[in-house]
Amino acid sequence: MKKIHDAPPEESGSAISQAVAETTQVVESLQQALAQMEEVLELVELAERQKIGDEREIESLRRALRQLHSRGRHEHHERHGREEQPAAEE
């Protein structure tokens, strides 16, 4: 009886060589994908740090604006005295 699954050595070597080559290509492709994902991660982390910095700057500007606004109202009341205050009800 003839064995069907046995291939000549050179055909068997070619199939294995082809499998090795294909596997190597897959590994290289995955390494490139990993490198790209690491770059994306770095960009996302940078964007997150910039966002946090921007939020801190915005909050600082809001505090300064509130202080200026509060100081302006205080100076306005000092200049105009009691004339702008509502009369007390009896």
BALO-407802 format. One record per residue (C-alpha): residue in three letters; x, y, z. Coordinates in nm, 4 decimals. Layout:
<rs>
{'Ala', {X, Y, Z}}
...
</rs>
This chain:
<rs>
{'Met', {0.0000, 0.0000, 0.0000}}
{'Lys', {0.1245, 0.3490, -0.0907}}
{'Lys', {0.1454, 0.6173, 0.1805}}
{'Ile', {-0.0354, 0.9329, 0.0642}}
{'His', {0.0792, 1.1714, 0.3372}}
{'Asp', {0.4524, 1.1209, 0.2732}}
{'Ala', {0.5877, 1.3862, 0.0392}}
{'Pro', {0.9289, 1.3861, -0.1241}}
{'Pro', {1.1935, 1.5525, 0.0967}}
{'Glu', {1.2368, 1.8593, -0.1259}}
{'Glu', {0.8608, 1.9315, -0.1285}}
{'Ser', {0.8437, 1.8825, 0.2475}}
{'Gly', {1.1394, 2.1218, 0.2952}}
{'Ser', {0.9755, 2.3795, 0.0731}}
{'Ala', {0.6526, 2.3678, 0.2708}}
{'Ile', {0.8419, 2.4084, 0.5973}}
{'Ser', {1.0576, 2.6857, 0.4511}}
{'Gln', {0.7447, 2.8600, 0.3285}}
{'Ala', {0.5808, 2.8235, 0.6708}}
{'Val', {0.8923, 2.9683, 0.8364}}
{'Ala', {0.8968, 3.2588, 0.5915}}
{'Glu', {0.5265, 3.3293, 0.6443}}
{'Thr', {0.5648, 3.3068, 1.0215}}
{'Thr', {0.8608, 3.5459, 1.0065}}
{'Gln', {0.6507, 3.7902, 0.8048}}
{'Val', {0.3707, 3.7683, 1.0616}}
{'Val', {0.6169, 3.8311, 1.3458}}
{'Glu', {0.7653, 4.1326, 1.1644}}
{'Ser', {0.4171, 4.2667, 1.0937}}
{'Leu', {0.3201, 4.2270, 1.4592}}
{'Gln', {0.6411, 4.4016, 1.5682}}
{'Gln', {0.5614, 4.6936, 1.3377}}
{'Ala', {0.2062, 4.7074, 1.4730}}
{'Leu', {0.3414, 4.7067, 1.8291}}
{'Ala', {0.5829, 4.9909, 1.7478}}
{'Gln', {0.2953, 5.1911, 1.5973}}
{'Met', {0.0758, 5.1234, 1.8999}}
{'Glu', {0.3566, 5.2401, 2.1307}}
{'Glu', {0.3826, 5.5636, 1.9288}}
{'Val', {0.0066, 5.6135, 1.9578}}
{'Leu', {0.0261, 5.5497, 2.3328}}
{'Glu', {0.2995, 5.8131, 2.3669}}
{'Leu', {0.0867, 6.0638, 2.1738}}
{'Val', {-0.2185, 5.9899, 2.3886}}
{'Glu', {-0.0144, 6.0286, 2.7070}}
{'Leu', {0.1271, 6.3580, 2.5784}}
{'Ala', {-0.2221, 6.4794, 2.4914}}
{'Glu', {-0.3415, 6.3830, 2.8393}}
{'Arg', {-0.0564, 6.5763, 3.0046}}
{'Gln', {-0.1280, 6.8794, 2.7859}}
{'Lys', {-0.4997, 6.8584, 2.8690}}
{'Ile', {-0.4246, 6.8504, 3.2417}}
{'Gly', {-0.1901, 7.1477, 3.2036}}
{'Asp', {-0.4509, 7.3362, 3.0015}}
{'Glu', {-0.7182, 7.2648, 3.2620}}
{'Arg', {-0.4885, 7.3964, 3.5378}}
{'Glu', {-0.4149, 7.7091, 3.3355}}
{'Ile', {-0.7856, 7.7672, 3.2703}}
{'Glu', {-0.8633, 7.7299, 3.6418}}
{'Ser', {-0.5826, 7.9712, 3.7282}}
{'Leu', {-0.7207, 8.2252, 3.4802}}
{'Arg', {-1.0716, 8.1813, 3.6235}}
{'Arg', {-0.9413, 8.2489, 3.9763}}
{'Ala', {-0.7588, 8.5593, 3.8556}}
{'Leu', {-1.0702, 8.6794, 3.6738}}
{'Arg', {-1.2838, 8.6250, 3.9843}}
{'Gln', {-1.0327, 8.8185, 4.1931}}
{'Leu', {-1.0313, 9.1059, 3.9457}}
{'His', {-1.4088, 9.1052, 3.9295}}
{'Ser', {-1.4381, 9.0941, 4.3086}}
{'Arg', {-1.1782, 9.3684, 4.3508}}
{'Gly', {-1.3574, 9.5816, 4.0901}}
{'Arg', {-1.6901, 9.5491, 4.2724}}
{'His', {-1.5231, 9.6299, 4.6049}}
{'Glu', {-1.3561, 9.9439, 4.4617}}
{'His', {-1.6823, 10.0470, 4.2960}}
{'His', {-1.8683, 10.0243, 4.6274}}
{'Glu', {-1.5934, 10.2190, 4.8066}}
{'Arg', {-1.6094, 10.5007, 4.5498}}
{'His', {-1.9858, 10.5301, 4.5491}}
{'Gly', {-2.0457, 10.4678, 4.9175}}
{'Arg', {-2.3925, 10.3846, 5.0369}}
{'Glu', {-2.5802, 10.5495, 4.7523}}
{'Glu', {-2.6056, 10.2233, 4.5569}}
{'Gln', {-2.7046, 10.0079, 4.8518}}
{'Pro', {-3.0776, 9.9410, 4.8806}}
{'Ala', {-3.2617, 10.1257, 5.1560}}
{'Ala', {-3.3289, 9.9234, 5.4685}}
{'Glu', {-3.6934, 9.8303, 5.5212}}
{'Glu', {-3.8575, 9.9301, 5.8467}}
</rs>
